[in-house]
Amino acid sequence: MKNFVSSLLLTLLIVFQLQAQTRRMVSRNSAGFEEYLYFDYQNSLIYYANAQNKSKVKLTNVAQKTLASGMVEYQVKFPNSNDIYRLLAESQGFRCTNPDGSVQNFTLEDKYECKNANGNHEYLYLAGMPVVFLYNSVNSKNLIQLNVINYDMMSNVCKVSFPNESKIYTLEIKENMIACKNPDGSTQLFYMVD
């Protein structure tokens, strides 16, 4: 019984910490343009930014309702605008119905950065379930989806490779950080960023 209570308290603590976070969601169109929503779970605040303007704009929450399915819909608008955007909270992010009726999916995605000694910055993006890893660097803006070879959810360790390459990288996912063990034995630390 004592172990059950300890496990329950630990689970509740983890859930509380996750809910206290502001999570980033990304929508990419066919041309590669990125838009971002940031959701503050604790205060139900939603912010918008995009690849050209990284400054976050706080959206006005016009209404919030729980649908019969149990899902939550937020109706938001930009400051100084009357256009309403409907954001349906789904397990992997938001489905946004724009004022013109078009639909965009914003997927949860955590961004991690490694600042190498040589001045190069590399990025890992962790998205979705099943887990997807994307990679790019300052020198190469194109996102590369890594091949997931093996993912152990219990230890949060994932083995990945680049497309058409046989070298294996071991990623250990920790709180706010990913430790990457490279094929040559070196380790890189990627820290979570906005």
BAFI-3210 file (N, C-alpha, C; in Angstrom, 3 decimals, decimal comma, padded with zeros to 6 digits):
// residues 194
n [1|2|3|4|5|6|7|8|9|10|11|12|13|14|15|16|17|18|19|20|21|22|23|24|25|26|27|28|29|30|31|32|33|34|35|36|37|38|39|40|41|42|43|44|45|46|47|48|49|50|51|52|53|54|55|56|57|58|59|60|61|62|63|64|65|66|67|68|69|70|71|72|73|74|75|76|77|78|79|80|81|82|83|84|85|86|87|88|89|90|91|92|93|94|95|96|97|98|99|100|101|102|103|104|105|106|107|108|109|110|111|112|113|114|115|116|117|118|119|120|121|122|123|124|125|126|127|128|129|130|131|132|133|134|135|136|137|138|139|140|141|142|143|144|145|146|147|148|149|150|151|152|153|154|155|156|157|158|159|160|161|162|163|164|165|166|167|168|169|170|171|172|173|174|175|176|177|178|179|180|181|182|183|184|185|186|187|188|189|190|191|192|193|194]
n.u [000,826|001,956|003,854|002,112|000,827|003,068|003,786|001,481|001,534|003,939|003,215|001,111|002,584|004,265|002,307|001,236|003,504|003,817|001,444|001,858|003,534|004,342|003,459|004,720|003,395|003,319|002,609|003,054|003,088|002,724|004,764|006,675|006,511|006,318|004,090|003,333|001,808|001,557|000,769|-000,279|-000,724|-001,424|-002,728|-004,472|-003,791|-003,130|-000,730|000,555|002,895|005,161|007,384|008,600|008,056|008,972|008,126|005,902|002,403|-000,230|-003,226|-006,707|-008,923|-012,007|-014,108|-014,592|-015,246|-016,456|-016,893|-019,421|-017,990|-016,015|-013,797|-011,992|-012,816|-011,414|-012,171|-010,674|-009,153|-007,188|-005,529|-007,224|-008,847|-011,781|-012,115|-012,744|-011,038|-011,223|-010,071|-009,510|-008,756|-006,675|-005,169|-002,555|-002,112|-003,492|-006,396|-007,070|-009,665|-009,923|-011,132|-012,003|-012,850|-010,962|-008,705|-006,144|-003,553|-001,982|000,761|002,029|005,310|008,517|011,417|014,906|018,202|021,620|024,576|027,432|031,035|032,396|030,838|028,659|025,167|022,937|019,809|017,237|014,019|011,259|008,427|005,015|003,277|003,290|006,740|008,536|011,463|013,021|015,591|017,794|020,140|021,932|023,290|021,885|018,741|016,669|014,384|015,101|013,778|014,473|015,303|013,644|014,930|014,769|012,840|012,728|010,379|010,322|012,904|013,305|015,031|016,252|017,120|018,445|018,813|020,187|018,432|019,150|021,621|023,883|024,928|024,430|022,746|022,338|019,765|019,007|016,302|015,665|014,436|013,765|015,987|018,060|020,315|022,735|024,379|026,920|027,927|030,745|031,325|031,367|029,523|026,674|024,824|021,542|019,474|016,220|014,404|012,488]
n.v [-001,195|001,227|001,614|001,938|004,382|006,092|005,825|006,864|009,530|010,390|010,129|012,019|014,337|014,464|014,761|017,254|018,903|018,681|019,863|022,434|023,507|025,486|024,605|024,013|024,153|023,202|024,171|023,320|024,453|023,373|024,676|024,881|026,878|027,930|028,028|028,861|027,797|028,496|026,991|027,669|025,646|025,915|028,371|028,476|030,036|031,241|031,669|033,142|032,786|033,076|031,786|034,004|036,122|035,922|036,904|036,473|036,637|037,355|035,653|036,474|034,905|034,065|032,289|029,177|025,804|022,592|019,855|017,370|015,058|015,233|016,621|019,732|022,930|025,912|029,255|031,760|034,988|037,367|040,253|043,347|042,382|040,860|038,361|034,967|032,151|028,695|026,408|023,133|021,029|018,327|015,052|015,254|017,934|020,949|021,286|023,598|025,612|027,954|031,377|031,454|028,909|027,003|024,389|023,787|021,805|021,824|020,530|019,061|019,820|019,582|021,551|021,244|022,397|022,293|023,822|023,864|023,668|024,661|026,694|026,036|025,467|022,940|021,253|019,354|018,027|016,916|015,107|014,072|010,870|007,710|008,280|010,865|012,082|015,022|016,745|019,507|022,129|025,221|025,632|024,132|024,467|022,771|020,383|017,192|014,031|011,682|008,193|006,036|003,505|001,939|002,300|002,632|002,958|002,792|003,405|005,723|005,882|006,118|004,795|006,055|006,855|008,648|009,235|006,820|006,167|004,216|004,635|004,674|006,603|007,275|008,390|009,827|010,718|013,245|015,265|018,327|018,086|016,400|013,821|012,975|010,272|009,905|008,029|007,913|007,816|010,181|012,669|014,736|017,456|018,425|021,084|022,019|024,519|027,493]
n.w [000,000|000,776|-001,265|-003,427|-002,780|-002,823|-005,524|-006,715|-005,767|-006,979|-009,688|-009,806|-009,249|-011,507|-013,535|-012,713|-013,072|-015,851|-016,694|-015,851|-017,616|-020,525|-023,670|-026,930|-030,186|-033,601|-036,946|-040,245|-043,559|-047,024|-048,339|-046,442|-044,564|-041,213|-038,443|-035,071|-032,055|-028,659|-025,704|-022,536|-020,049|-017,345|-017,053|-019,166|-021,389|-024,679|-027,159|-030,180|-032,841|-035,649|-038,232|-039,399|-037,691|-034,617|-032,219|-029,569|-029,683|-027,618|-027,670|-027,562|-025,451|-026,302|-025,818|-024,119|-024,241|-023,203|-025,196|-026,118|-026,564|-024,747|-025,389|-025,465|-026,667|-027,761|-028,387|-030,025|-030,672|-032,500|-031,113|-031,611|-033,655|-035,017|-036,006|-035,492|-034,320|-034,089|-031,822|-031,387|-028,841|-029,066|-028,652|-029,631|-030,005|-031,364|-033,412|-035,726|-036,798|-039,135|-039,653|-042,336|-042,781|-043,455|-042,381|-040,030|-038,645|-035,584|-034,166|-031,203|-030,323|-029,203|-028,946|-029,126|-028,493|-029,400|-028,692|-030,248|-029,720|-031,909|-032,793|-034,327|-034,396|-033,541|-033,948|-032,425|-032,786|-031,067|-031,566|-031,368|-030,935|-032,224|-031,371|-033,036|-034,450|-035,519|-037,345|-037,709|-038,584|-037,998|-040,325|-042,167|-043,009|-043,717|-042,519|-041,303|-041,127|-038,727|-038,720|-036,620|-034,866|-032,591|-029,685|-026,321|-024,066|-021,302|-020,342|-021,683|-023,870|-027,119|-030,240|-033,177|-036,697|-039,500|-042,600|-045,092|-044,002|-042,026|-039,510|-036,006|-033,611|-030,192|-028,276|-025,259|-023,505|-021,318|-018,565|-019,939|-021,620|-024,048|-024,267|-026,527|-027,763|-029,903|-032,878|-032,811|-030,157|-028,725|-026,829|-027,103|-025,788|-025,872|-025,223|-024,081|-025,795|-026,623]
ca.u [000,000|002,849|004,409|001,052|000,663|004,261|003,669|000,399|002,025|004,912|002,455|000,419|003,600|004,675|001,185|001,171|004,618|003,526|000,369|002,345|004,394|003,811|003,861|004,821|002,786|003,783|001,897|003,898|002,361|003,460|005,953|007,618|006,310|005,926|003,342|003,439|000,921|002,111|-000,364|000,048|-001,710|-001,837|-003,601|-005,263|-003,438|-002,633|000,078|000,833|004,093|005,465|008,806|009,112|007,914|009,055|007,520|004,627|001,228|-001,232|-004,554|-007,805|-009,794|-013,381|-014,957|-013,997|-016,327|-016,191|-017,855|-019,995|-016,943|-015,059|-012,711|-012,169|-012,656|-011,133|-012,445|-009,718|-008,983|-006,007|-005,855|-007,707|-009,516|-013,005|-012,122|-012,670|-010,359|-011,666|-008,980|-009,983|-007,635|-006,572|-004,068|-001,254|-002,035|-004,753|-006,906|-007,539|-010,551|-009,728|-012,379|-012,442|-013,270|-009,832|-008,272|-004,713|-003,212|-000,815|001,215|002,986|006,685|009,517|012,635|016,123|019,339|022,983|025,529|028,732|032,223|032,815|029,898|027,489|024,014|022,155|018,492|016,403|012,615|010,580|007,010|004,050|003,301|004,633|007,741|009,181|012,568|013,437|016,903|018,387|021,192|021,986|023,808|020,923|017,413|015,724|014,169|015,338|013,162|015,381|014,710|013,619|015,261|014,275|012,494|012,368|009,619|010,619|014,156|013,326|016,211|015,862|018,210|018,011|019,819|019,777|017,989|020,180|022,897|023,855|025,423|023,379|022,843|021,507|019,194|018,402|015,416|015,577|013,616|014,300|017,280|018,318|021,737|022,949|025,660|027,227|028,601|032,170|031,442|031,207|028,165|026,197|023,665|020,552|018,611|014,943|014,259|011,185]
ca.v [000,000|002,370|001,802|002,458|005,806|006,777|005,857|007,787|010,891|010,688|010,324|013,310|015,378|014,535|015,353|018,663|019,593|018,756|020,821|023,777|023,944|026,035|023,676|024,565|023,377|023,697|023,849|023,600|024,295|022,635|025,452|024,833|027,992|027,450|028,844|028,265|028,112|028,160|026,833|027,687|024,754|026,359|029,542|028,385|031,148|030,783|032,676|032,838|033,338|032,338|031,713|035,331|036,978|035,009|037,521|035,842|037,494|036,713|035,630|036,696|033,744|034,546|031,273|027,866|024,885|021,160|019,234|016,106|014,032|015,463|017,469|021,157|023,849|027,304|030,226|032,834|035,978|038,214|041,600|044,286|041,660|040,171|037,032|033,909|030,891|027,621|025,484|021,924|020,358|016,898|014,439|015,644|019,369|021,625|021,390|024,986|025,980|029,380|032,079|031,146|027,509|026,100|023,712|023,567|021,008|022,250|019,335|019,254|019,602|020,187|021,899|021,150|023,018|022,010|024,849|023,199|024,491|025,296|027,761|025,503|025,116|021,843|021,203|018,162|018,293|015,707|015,317|013,010|009,484|007,269|009,339|011,289|013,020|015,801|017,345|020,481|022,934|026,585|025,544|023,428|024,766|021,707|019,401|015,808|013,093|010,593|006,859|005,487|002,088|001,307|003,261|002,002|003,957|002,695|004,110|006,929|005,824|005,876|004,657|006,654|007,037|009,549|008,480|006,246|006,021|003,086|005,043|004,718|007,604|006,917|009,580|009,617|011,858|013,598|016,454|019,540|017,842|015,128|013,475|012,222|009,581|009,780|006,771|007,957|007,745|011,502|012,983|016,102|017,750|019,289|021,637|022,495|025,951|027,880]
ca.w [000,000|000,850|-002,616|-004,272|-002,456|-003,336|-006,989|-007,039|-005,539|-008,024|-010,929|-009,723|-009,352|-012,917|-014,278|-012,350|-013,726|-017,284|-016,919|-015,542|-018,717|-021,761|-024,721|-028,275|-031,260|-034,897|-038,185|-041,414|-044,808|-048,062|-048,724|-045,331|-043,638|-039,895|-037,506|-033,747|-030,951|-027,350|-024,792|-021,113|-019,448|-016,015|-017,138|-020,407|-022,278|-025,966|-027,853|-031,580|-033,492|-036,877|-038,554|-039,729|-036,524|-033,469|-031,037|-029,245|-029,548|-026,768|-028,270|-026,632|-025,304|-026,360|-025,190|-023,920|-023,888|-023,287|-026,104|-025,652|-026,668|-023,674|-025,890|-025,157|-027,794|-027,416|-029,433|-029,777|-031,736|-032,365|-030,637|-032,634|-034,738|-034,605|-036,604|-034,473|-034,643|-033,186|-031,551|-030,732|-028,181|-029,344|-027,898|-030,171|-030,249|-031,671|-034,778|-035,831|-037,898|-039,375|-039,980|-043,706|-042,823|-043,675|-041,158|-039,823|-037,472|-034,822|-033,471|-030,117|-030,753|-028,322|-029,679|-028,329|-029,186|-028,959|-029,139|-030,324|-029,473|-033,161|-033,128|-035,028|-033,571|-034,081|-033,320|-032,465|-032,516|-030,626|-031,845|-031,542|-030,492|-031,876|-031,326|-034,278|-034,249|-036,683|-037,116|-038,622|-037,965|-038,518|-041,694|-043,014|-042,466|-044,039|-041,465|-041,701|-040,194|-038,395|-038,635|-035,263|-034,948|-031,374|-028,640|-025,055|-023,319|-019,867|-020,050|-022,512|-024,734|-028,498|-031,205|-034,440|-037,745|-040,573|-043,771|-045,969|-043,298|-041,087|-038,197|-034,996|-032,558|-029,047|-027,655|-023,949|-023,262|-019,901|-018,386|-020,573|-022,255|-024,719|-024,378|-027,764|-027,868|-031,319|-033,244|-032,463|-028,705|-028,107|-026,381|-027,262|-024,963|-026,503|-024,178|-024,577|-026,036|-027,197]
c.u [000,869|003,466|003,378|000,867|001,850|004,195|002,607|000,851|003,030|004,210|001,751|001,397|004,034|003,578|001,088|002,275|004,360|002,463|000,822|003,186|003,608|004,347|003,779|004,176|003,125|002,842|002,815|003,057|003,249|004,720|006,994|007,487|005,767|005,153|003,359|002,305|001,629|000,937|000,139|-001,044|-002,264|-002,884|-004,518|-005,043|-002,821|-001,930|000,343|002,150|004,260|006,953|009,399|009,071|007,833|008,469|006,142|003,544|000,206|-002,589|-005,601|-008,695|-011,236|-014,319|-014,177|-015,137|-015,860|-017,295|-018,359|-018,957|-015,929|-013,895|-013,038|-011,921|-012,457|-011,487|-011,593|-009,711|-007,705|-006,435|-006,266|-008,325|-010,762|-013,096|-011,880|-012,003|-010,812|-010,537|-009,528|-008,778|-007,724|-005,342|-002,698|-001,135|-003,414|-005,102|-007,577|-008,446|-010,468|-011,054|-012,904|-012,867|-012,145|-009,360|-006,762|-004,540|-001,931|-000,420|002,203|004,385|007,609|010,798|013,820|017,295|020,649|023,884|026,917|029,876|032,672|031,860|028,661|026,385|023,257|020,863|017,874|014,990|011,970|009,092|006,258|004,273|002,661|005,647|008,363|010,276|012,883|014,750|017,135|019,464|021,128|022,417|022,836|019,540|016,391|015,614|014,353|014,669|014,107|014,617|014,781|013,809|014,671|013,977|012,012|011,698|009,941|011,876|014,262|014,601|015,758|017,102|017,683|019,167|019,282|019,323|019,195|021,558|022,772|024,352|024,256|023,721|021,899|021,071|018,557|017,622|015,277|014,688|014,348|015,634|017,268|019,826|021,884|024,342|025,881|027,932|030,083|032,407|031,301|029,741|027,873|024,968|022,792|019,596|017,343|014,932|012,862|011,180]
c.v [001,258|002,673|002,381|003,958|006,608|006,906|006,850|009,235|011,307|010,955|011,671|014,475|015,570|015,192|016,843|019,448|019,733|019,807|022,246|024,340|024,696|025,151|024,349|023,599|024,032|023,260|024,258|023,440|023,618|023,366|025,482|025,984|027,456|028,501|028,098|028,715|027,670|028,129|026,727|026,896|025,287|027,467|029,550|029,600|030,585|031,950|032,192|033,479|032,589|032,455|033,089|036,278|036,096|035,607|036,905|036,895|036,737|036,816|035,829|035,465|034,239|033,591|029,973|026,938|023,440|020,544|017,917|014,978|014,137|016,335|018,935|021,973|025,255|028,156|031,440|033,807|036,754|039,568|042,490|043,594|040,993|038,762|035,979|032,668|029,866|026,602|024,300|021,189|018,861|016,352|014,907|017,133|019,973|021,446|022,751|025,139|027,497|030,044|031,781|029,690|026,519|025,547|023,529|022,681|021,547|021,074|019,698|018,936|020,331|020,383|021,903|021,684|022,580|023,086|024,223|024,187|025,237|026,404|027,290|025,174|024,008|021,753|019,821|018,592|016,961|015,947|013,994|011,701|008,688|008,385|009,582|012,279|013,694|016,487|018,443|021,246|024,333|026,560|024,889|023,593|023,666|020,729|018,002|014,915|011,925|009,274|006,390|003,979|001,335|002,406|002,503|003,058|003,938|003,490|005,444|007,019|005,402|005,771|005,136|006,654|008,065|008,710|008,039|006,184|004,888|003,455|005,217|005,768|007,181|008,194|009,196|010,874|012,060|014,833|017,666|019,336|016,494|014,951|012,569|011,602|009,287|008,458|006,752|007,918|009,078|011,726|014,454|016,272|018,773|019,756|022,201|024,020|026,219|027,687]
c.w [000,000|-000,516|-003,558|-004,048|-002,977|-004,846|-007,428|-006,877|-006,602|-009,352|-010,928|-009,845|-010,796|-013,746|-013,984|-013,045|-015,220|-017,563|-016,660|-016,674|-019,781|-022,880|-026,081|-029,256|-032,585|-036,004|-039,335|-042,675|-045,848|-048,520|-047,596|-044,341|-042,324|-039,117|-036,174|-032,852|-029,685|-026,379|-023,367|-020,402|-018,136|-016,096|-018,358|-021,308|-023,550|-026,642|-029,266|-031,998|-034,811|-037,182|-038,864|-038,538|-035,284|-032,188|-030,804|-029,070|-028,709|-027,447|-027,180|-026,632|-025,211|-025,635|-025,076|-023,532|-024,033|-024,129|-025,523|-025,665|-025,530|-024,097|-025,601|-026,419|-027,244|-028,623|-029,109|-030,941|-031,461|-031,804|-031,818|-033,841|-034,175|-035,189|-035,523|-035,054|-033,619|-033,060|-030,768|-030,165|-028,450|-028,630|-028,368|-030,467|-030,455|-033,143|-034,847|-037,040|-038,011|-039,731|-041,390|-043,862|-043,075|-042,329|-041,165|-038,599|-036,867|-033,934|-032,369|-030,613|-029,792|-029,117|-028,710|-029,144|-028,543|-029,556|-029,085|-030,144|-030,728|-033,621|-033,873|-034,023|-034,286|-033,287|-033,482|-032,101|-032,174|-030,772|-031,816|-030,824|-031,604|-032,089|-032,707|-033,895|-035,566|-036,324|-038,140|-037,869|-038,551|-039,983|-042,664|-042,420|-042,748|-042,880|-042,033|-040,666|-039,989|-038,361|-037,184|-035,387|-033,764|-030,358|-027,421|-024,184|-021,825|-019,505|-020,782|-023,345|-026,121|-029,368|-032,551|-035,432|-038,732|-041,757|-044,617|-045,330|-042,287|-039,693|-037,232|-033,933|-031,434|-028,340|-026,335|-023,601|-021,760|-019,784|-018,944|-021,296|-022,972|-024,791|-025,596|-027,750|-029,342|-031,612|-032,869|-030,950|-027,995|-027,735|-026,614|-026,381|-025,666|-025,399|-024,783|-024,680|-026,555|-028,669]
res [m|k|n|f|v|s|s|l|l|l|t|l|l|i|v|f|q|l|q|a|q|t|r|r|m|v|s|r|n|s|a|g|f|e|e|y|l|y|f|d|y|q|n|s|l|i|y|y|a|n|a|q|n|k|s|k|v|k|l|t|n|v|a|q|k|t|l|a|s|g|m|v|e|y|q|v|k|f|p|n|s|n|d|i|y|r|l|l|a|e|s|q|g|f|r|c|t|n|p|d|g|s|v|q|n|f|t|l|e|d|k|y|e|c|k|n|a|n|g|n|h|e|y|l|y|l|a|g|m|p|v|v|f|l|y|n|s|v|n|s|k|n|l|i|q|l|n|v|i|n|y|d|m|m|s|n|v|c|k|v|s|f|p|n|e|s|k|i|y|t|l|e|i|k|e|n|m|i|a|c|k|n|p|d|g|s|t|q|l|f|y|m|v|d]
***
